[in-house]
Amino acid sequence: MARRLMTALAAVAVAFSLLPASADSGHRDVIPLLANAGNRYVPAPPGTVQDLSYVFGPYVIPPGQDSNRITVDLPLTTGFIVAIAPDLVDVSTGEIPTQQEAHIHHAHWFRVSEDSKNDYYTSVQGKGLSWVFGTGEEKTQGRLDDRARLDKAAGNDWEYGIPISGSEPNTMIYMIHNKLATVGNYFVVLDVTFIPGTREEILAATNRDIHPLNSQLWGRTKDVTGSSKEIGARWKVTRDGVGIASGGHLHPGGKMTVISNLGKDATCTADLDGDGFPGVAILRSYKFDRDMRAWPFTENYQIGATKFGWRAPLHKGDVLEQFATYAIEPTGTPELNNFVSNDSLPHNWYEAMTYTGIYYDSYQVPGTPAGVCSLAALAPRLLGNDTFEEQGLSSSWLDGDGLVKPELAAGVAEIEDDWNRFGTGAAEGMVNHIWQGEAEPLCAQENMPALAGIYPACGPDDIATELGPEVSEIHVAGFLYVPGDLGFGDVPTLPAVKQGSTITFVNDDAAINVRHTFTSCRWPCVGPYVSNFPLPSGGAHAFDTGKIGNIDPIDGGAEVEKVLLGQENDTVPFYEFKADLPAGRYSYFCRIHPFMRGGFEVVT
């Protein structure tokens, strides 16, 4: 059970599902950041609004590593989080790296609790991990005061906060993914707006009533291929309340996560809102690519979260199910719930995810009848007008006069355009933060005419190669595939692999705790690594080794006690592959370090 728990924690990369806490410039001034980092340890009177930066590190990340890390260096002060935003910051330059360089693959804050008022991601005998917040590489971030503003406009005199107890241990599990073959040195930064004190203390000191929100996280990780394309997960609501904020998480290649309310005990299985999914959608969490012409095949993206005025009725016993769609098939009808790719080529997506985080207020009544299978009983409502100005324009981007700060005007205008990509409605997800830095590079893949003439070609349609000796092993060492690295020489030499034979892929870099994969991509798969290239191929001849040499127990690696005892475990640095492939040339890449490319030729 412990191993399943740790594996699940590592898989989690769901977005923190509020809305924007701060603008993103692509650069942080390190000196004042560090000078003010200690403020989070300084006690403050109840009700004081504190804008704090929690700085963790610096962390030296060896070349190519993506291991999970655990920290307990979190403030144990009773109070409420009302806004939060993550950053990864280069120690020496203050730059926020691009996704192609390094990113926080996931970061999750948990309470270690036995309080019956909490919901639990996992628990044993009444004690376990209760989710506080989480973020993934899409850097979803948010604040609750913008949501409370719409409640106040509707006549509800309360605010919202994520409760933190000073009497409970807290822990954070996060993975910094260094995609480069060079050392990285980074701070992890959480910008947090925090109000110390209990609900009663804050009310007495400031006359502000803060409703403590319950929070839950659930989801699934699965290989999404042409033969196994559905992915989803369920959570049963534990108490009556009203949903205040939610958001989904997808990996590149994902199109959207739909969160549907299936009613009490999942009895509402009919498609009540006509969107192709059972029940009633309370959120359609779209994947917003920065350049939608490459959709959905880019890493430069963010995930749609609920609008500020989103309020979803939740009854104890309701089952919320998430359905994730990934683009894997080359043909089909372009409907909402299909799996059709947009480049007429088949694709597979390994260790694909759908995860959802939700925050709900159990101090409010749902306002609709329980146990009724109808659109009226299950659908969310929307406070305020369905416009970007009311539902997506963060107060943190405005000056004292309510105008967009001049230095943020371009970024706000860009995401307002993103807002307009999808329809109106309470259940429609929306963009939630300003894009960081410059847009990451793209290339024009074959069969994607929307990119032709705008971006350079991803690579040649074919390359010249020479046939080398027949081999039974291919190694990866020093971030090179040996033999058969496609970046070695003007005319690469491909090792010959006997058709039907077993070939062993060996990761020699496992000795320095670097994991690699051999993942098939469409021949010849050469060209620079950019936001939408390379891509894993699908179809009858696709292959993937998984993460060879994985010793990260949080990410499904070996159990430590088995390693120490020399027993069979998942750390073996090799993978045996039977080459039941037609004669011809095949290419592959490492999906952990996508700049790596290799190939072999199957011979009869």
Secondary structure, DSSP 8 states (H G I E B T S, - for coil): -HHHHHHHHHH------S--SS---SB--HHHHHHTGGGGGS---TT--EEEEEEEEEEEE-TT---EEEE-------EEEEEEEEEEEETTT-B---TTTEEEEEEEEEEEE--TTS--SEEETTEEEEEEEEEETT---EESHHHHHHHHHTT---EEEEEE-TTS-EEEEEEEEE-SSS-EEEEEEEEEEEEES-HHHHHHHHS--EEE-EEEEEEEEEEEBTTB--EEEEEE--S-EEEEEEEEE--TTEEEEEEEEEEETT---SBTTSSSSSBEEEEEEEEEESSGGGTTS-SSEEE-B--TTEEEEE-TTEEEEEEEEE--BSSS---TT--B-SSSS-B-EEEEEEEEEEEEETTS---S-TT--SHHHH--EE-S-SSHHHHT--GGGB-TTS-B-GGGHHHHHHHHHHHTTS--STTB-B--S---SS-----B-TT-TTTBTTB-BSS-S----EEEEE-SEEEEETTEEETTBTTSSSS-EEEEEETT-EEEEEEGGGGGT--B--EEESTT--S--BTTBS--B-STT--B---BT---GGGT---HHHHHHT-S-TT-SEEEEE----SEEEEEE-SSSTT-EEEEEEE-
